[in-house]
Amino acid sequence: MVASRSARERKAAAEAGPLARVKIDLGADEQFVYKISCAECTVKGDRAWSAYRPGEDNGYMASMDRWIFHLKQKHPDADAPCLAYTDAAEQRLQERRQGLEARRD
């Protein structure tokens, strides 16, 4: 059984913790686009910091990885279930960097 968008939103919000505001939209390719914003941090005036990035890489894992890095850097004392996946997020980041370097060579 496939989870509804609202069920996925609730699950992602629970994983991201109390500082997160999670919204899931539907992208042009009919895929879910995860938007995780911070309840405390702002950028460019009064806009909330967000894990959403223009482009195609806004699925659950990519957005949650960016959120984990934001929490670690800006809110080191924060407690969120997703922080249990910090090592895996760092591994994915390392693999992505290696892939980008390999394409440049």
N, C-alpha and C positions, 0 to 999 in steps of 0.2 A: 504494500500500500504506500503510495506516494504522499508525503507530508504536504499540507497546504502551505501557502506562503506565510500566513499568520503563525502557523505552528513553527515553521523554520525561523521566523523572526523572534518568537519567544525563546526558542532554544539558543539562538545566537546571542540574544540579549542576556540570557542567564549565564552563558559561557563567558561573555565579555565583562560582566560585572557591573557594579552600580554606577561607575563613571560613564558608561557607554549608553548611547542612544542608537538603536539599530533600526534600519529601514531597509526593506527589500523591494526593489523595483524590477520591472521586466525590461530587459534590454532589447535593442532592435533585432537581435538574433533570437528572441524569445527565451533567452536564458536569464536566470536570476542574477541581479546585480546587488551586491551587499554594500550598504552604506553605513559605516560605523563612525559616529562622531563623539567627541569628548564633551561632557557636560561642563568642564571647567576651562579648557584651553580655547583660545580664539586665535584666528589668523586674519590678516587683511581687514582690520577694523573689528567688527563684532561677529564675524562668521565663525562658527565652531570649527575647530580642527577636525578633519575627517580623513578616514582611511580610504575613501573613494578617490580613485584616480581616473582621469580621462583615458579611454582605451578599453581593451578587452580583458585586462587582468583584474577583475573585481569579483571573482567568485569567492566562496566562503573561505577557503584556505588563504588566498592572497590577502583578503581584507583582514582576516583574523591575525595573520602574521604581522601586518603593518600595525594593527592595534596592539599586539603584544609588545612590539618594539617601542611604540609610543608610551605604553604604561611603564616599561622598564626605564625609559629615558626621562620622562617627565613626571611620573608618579611612582617612584621606586618603592614607596610604602603601601601602594595599593594592593588590594587583595581581590583577585578574580580567578575563577576556575581555569580560564585559558592560559594562565601563566604556567600551568603544569606542562604546557607544550612548547615552552621557550626553546629547549634544546632542539626539538624538531624544526621549529621555525628558523633557527639559526642555521641548521643543516640545509634547509631548502634555499635560504638566502645564499649560502656558500656555493651550492650547486648551480644556482642561477648565475652568479657572478662568473663561475668557471665556464659556463656555457657561453656567456657573452664574450669572455676573453677568447675562447676558442674560435668563435665566429669572426673576431677581428683579425686573427692570425691567418 
